[in-house]
Amino acid sequence: MTWLQSKGLEVIAGPAQTNPNFIRYSDEAIIEWAHDVDAVLGLSSANFNRYVLEALPRLKYISKVGVGYDNIDIEVATERGIQVTNTLESAGTGAVAEHAVALILGLIKRLTIWHPNFMANGGWRDVNEFSYGLDGSTVGLVGFGRIGQAVAKRLSGWNVKFLIHDPFCKNVQELSSRYDAKFVSFDELVAHADVVSLHCDLTAKNKHFINADVLKQMKPTSMLINTARGGLIDTKALTFALSHQIIAGAALDVFEEEPPDANDPLFKLTNLLVTPHVSARTLAIFLNRHQRAAENLWAMISGEGKADRVNHI
């Protein structure tokens, strides 16, 4: 705020998101707060859908803190001449990739069952319980943009094979050579990968594309990792698949509803590893994202500098 004010802008502080459960603001509240402003800068706790955007006649700029912008109706914003940016340059790509790798290792080393509570209750080795190994396994990466490539880079040298599915990837030959990876169809990837890790955007077309049929195609020893968007997975189908050993395990940093229902039967399963959407939540990234969002806003308003534009008006 201080930086934007130093540029001569009048900056109004909206209500801080202090709810630990990160509950989204109502449409009516957003309209009331932003009715007389030219620009907004904020987080995912505000939905800018058609109803909200059409009720904000002065709005010209939206600067989103973070990479994902599924809370903004880009089509409507573009129709109304509203420029939208995200903080792609401060995305925390490395941190998300590290988190994905940590979740993979946490699953294969059975940290869902071997933990302090297990030991505190007298737990020890069981003749019927074994961990898995990553060496010699096949890792399937669905989406091979910044984060998918960062995961492959971190696992290179671990003696794993990479199967990649990304219909939007243009430099397939160069990437195949760089990571010793094979680009395949989605069906081939889920059928042969020991680990399936999601690194793609959520769209209307791919919501719940990890469904009951896809989970049945996976090997019973395979594991599913999601650090992308919760809506990519049909949660009920995943719960059934895990509870009936259709797949061996899953690790999730993101959920369809955030925060998820604490009583969801998914959380009673012992072959599930979860974290509360924190893959890029380091202090440095948190601060850099906010500064970058301010710089994006000023770039849109003044034309000075480069903005990380989501749409082009």
N, C-alpha and C positions, 0 to 999 in steps of 0.2 A: 504494500500500500504506500509506504513511504517513497519507494522508487517511482511509482506511477505519479504520485503527487509532485515529485520533483520535476516531472515533465509538464507540469501545468494542468494536469487533469483533476477534476473534482471526483474524489473517490468516496463512495458510501459503503460502509461496512454492513453487510447483511448479517443475519444471525449465524453464529459459529455452530458448526456441526460438533456438538459435544456429546451426543448420545452414543454410548459405547456400542450400541447395536446398529448404528449407522442407518437409522430409519429415514427413508426418503421424505422430502417435504411434499405437501399436497400441491396440486396444480394451482389452487386458489391462493395459497400462500406465496408461491413464486410470482404469480401475476401481480399480487399486491406489492411485493417488494421491488419488482423490476419494471413496474408499469411506466415510469417516467425516466428510464435510463436509455442511453445509446448503446451500452456495452455491458456484458456480464462476464465475470471470471469466476470459475468455481469447479466443484467436484461432481462426483456421480450421484450425489444425494438430491439432485434436481433433475426432473424429467422435462425436457423441452420438446414436447409432442406438438401435434398440429393445434390442439386446443390452446395450449400455452402460447405458442408462437403467434397465432392469429390475434391473441389478446394483448400483444406487446407491439403496438404500431411504431414505436420509436427505435426498436432494437435493430442494430446494424451489425453487431459483432458479438460472437460467443467465443471466449477463450477457455477451453477445457483443460483442467489439470489432470494429467494422465493420458495414456495412449488410447484406451477404448472410448468410443463415443456413441455406443448403442443407446444411450439415454437421450440422444438428440436426433430428431427426425431431419436428416440431412436433405432429403428431397424437398420438404416443405421450407426449410431454411433457405435453400437455393432459390426456390420459387419466389420467396419474399426478399431476395437480395441480401440475406444475412450471411456474412462471412464467418466460417467456423475454423478454429485451429485446435490442435492437440499438442501435447508435449512430446512428440516423437523423438526429438533430439536428446531428451532427458528421460528416456524410456526405462532405463535400468535393465537393458537387455542381458547383460552379464549376470545380474543378480537373479533374474527369472530363470535363466539357464542353469545356474548353480542350484537353485531351489528344485528344479525338475530332476536334476541328477541326484540330489539329496533324497528326494522322494523315491526315486528308483532304488537307490541303495537301501533306504529304510525298509522298503517292501521285501527285497530279496534277502535281506539279512534278518527278516522276521521281527523287526522292532515293534510291530503291532502286538506281539504277544510277549516278547522278552523286554520288559521295562521295569522300572523301580517297584510298581505295585505288585507285579508278578513275583519279584524277589521278596518283597515285604510279606507276602502271604505264603512264604516257604517254597516258592517255585524254584526249580532247578532243571537240568537237562532231562528230557524225556526221550526214551528210546524210539518213539514214533515221530518225533519232531526234528526236522532238518531245515537248514536254510538253503538258499539257492546261490548260484554264482553268476556273475555277469560275463565272465570269461567265455568266449566262444558263442555267445548268444546273438540273437538278431533283434535289433532295435528299430522299430518302425516309427517314423516321424511324419505326422499328418500336418502338413504346412511346413514349408522350408524357407521362410523369410528370415528376418534378423535373429529371432529366438531359436527357431529350429536349427539354423546353421550354428548358432552359439552352443547349443547342446551337442551337436555332432563334433564340433571343435574340442569340447571338453572331454568327450568320450573317445576321441581318436587316440590310438595307442593302447586302448584297453582290450584289444582283440575282440571287437564286436563287429558285426555286419550291419550296415544301414540299408533299410528299405525306406524309400521316400515316396510320399504321394502329395503332389501339389500341382493341380491343373493350371495354376496361374504363373508358375515358374518359367522364366524365359530362357535363362542360360543353363539349361539342363546338362549339356555335355561338359561344360566347364566345371560345374558343381559336382557332377558324378565323378570326375577325375580327381578333384581336390579332396573330396571326402571318401573316395573309394566306395561310393554309394550307388544303389540301383534304384532308378525311378520306376515305380510300378503302379498298377491300378489299386484303388482302395480295397477292393475285395482280396487281391493278392496279398496286400500288406497285412490286413487283419488276420488272414488265414495262416500266415507264416511267421509273424513277429512274436518274439517272446515278451517284448515290452512294446506297448502302443502308447505313444506320447503325443498329446494334442497341442498344436501351436498355430491355430488358425483363428480368424475372426468369426464372430457369431453374426449370422445374417438370417433373414427370413427363410432362406432356402435350406440352410443346414441346421436349423434348430432340431435337436433330438436326432441328429443323424447317427449318433451312437445309440441304437435302440436294441430291442430284444433280438431281432434277427441278426444284427451285426455282432452282438455279444456271443451268440451261438456259433458264429463263424470262427471266433477266436479259439485258440488252443486252450484246453482246460488248465494248462500250466502258465498261461500268459497273464500279464498284468497291465492295467490301464492307468495312465497318468494324465491328469488335467490341470495345467496351470494357465489355461487360456480363458475360456468363458464357461460358466456352469450350464448354460442352456444348450451346449453342444451334446449333452448326455441326458437321456431319459432316466431320471433318478429312480423311478419305480422299477424300471427294467434292470438297472444296475443293482439295486437292492436284491432283487430276485436272483440275478446271476451270481452275486457274491454268496448269498445264503444257501444256494443250491450247488455251489462249487462248479458253476459253468465256466468261470475264470478263477484264477488263483487269488487275485487281489486287485485292489485299486488304491490310488493315492490322489486326493483332491485338494487343491488350494482354492477352488472356486465352486460356487453352487448356484442352482437355478434361482433360489431366493436367498438374498443375503441381508441379514444373517439368516441361516436356515433354522427351522424348527428344532429346538433342542430335543424334542421327543421323537424326532424322525427315527424310525426303526433302522435306518442306515447306520446310525451311530452306535448301535448295539453289536455290530459285527466285528469280529476279531481279525478279519483279513482286509481291513480298511485303515488307511493312514490319512489323517486330515490336518490341514493348517487353515487359519482363518483369513484367506486372501491376503497373504503377506509376502508373496514371493519377491516383490520389488520394494518392500517396506524397510529400507535402510534410512537412517537419518539423512545421509548425504543426498540420496535420491529424492527424498521427501522435500528437502529444501530446494534442490536444483529444479525440481518440477515446478514449484510455485514461482520461482524467479523466471523460469523459461516461459511460463504462462503469462506473466506480466510483460515480458519482452515481446511475445507474440501479439498481445493486445496492442501494445504501442506500435508495433510494425504495421498492423492492420490500419490503425487510426492515422498514423503519420506518414506511412510509406517508407520509413527509415528501417533498414535492416530486413532480414528475411523472416517470414512467418511460416510456421509449419502448417500449411493450409490443408484442410480436409476437403473443402470444395473451392471452386474458383468462380468468383463473381465478376 
